[in-house]
Amino acid sequence: MVLFKRNPSFTSRESELKTLHQILFTGHYTTKVAIIGLSGVGKTQLALELVYRIKAKYKNYLVI
């Protein structure tokens, strides 16, 4: 369950999404990641897009 709707206007930030995916899925370990930066640069939108992609690809995963 994701409390925020996916942004249909999300612009491609594939390199950041790829990096986050690689950090989160490094084998059989539980991983945490923080997205940091100035306000208004799109951290929340990046995180939401990642959550929706994980939700679509990994049906049995939980993202908190």
QUIQUI-V516519 format. One record per residue. N is the residue number from 0. PSI is psi in whole degrees, -180 to 180 (* if undefined). Layout:
# QUIQUI-V516519
n | psi
N | PSI
N | PSI
This chain:
# QUIQUI-V516519
n | psi
0 | 125
1 | 126
2 | -18
3 | 144
4 | 152
5 | 141
6 | 110
7 | -15
8 | 12
9 | 128
10 | 149
11 | 117
12 | 55
13 | -37
14 | -41
15 | -42
16 | -40
17 | -44
18 | -46
19 | -42
20 | -43
21 | -39
22 | -44
23 | -32
24 | 73
25 | 59
26 | -140
27 | 30
28 | 150
29 | 128
30 | 147
31 | 149
32 | 145
33 | 136
34 | 117
35 | 157
36 | 178
37 | 156
38 | 142
39 | 6
40 | -4
41 | 23
42 | -45
43 | -43
44 | -38
45 | -46
46 | -43
47 | -44
48 | -42
49 | -44
50 | -46
51 | -37
52 | -41
53 | -43
54 | -40
55 | -36
56 | -38
57 | 91
58 | -29
59 | 14
60 | 152
61 | 128
62 | 124
63 | *
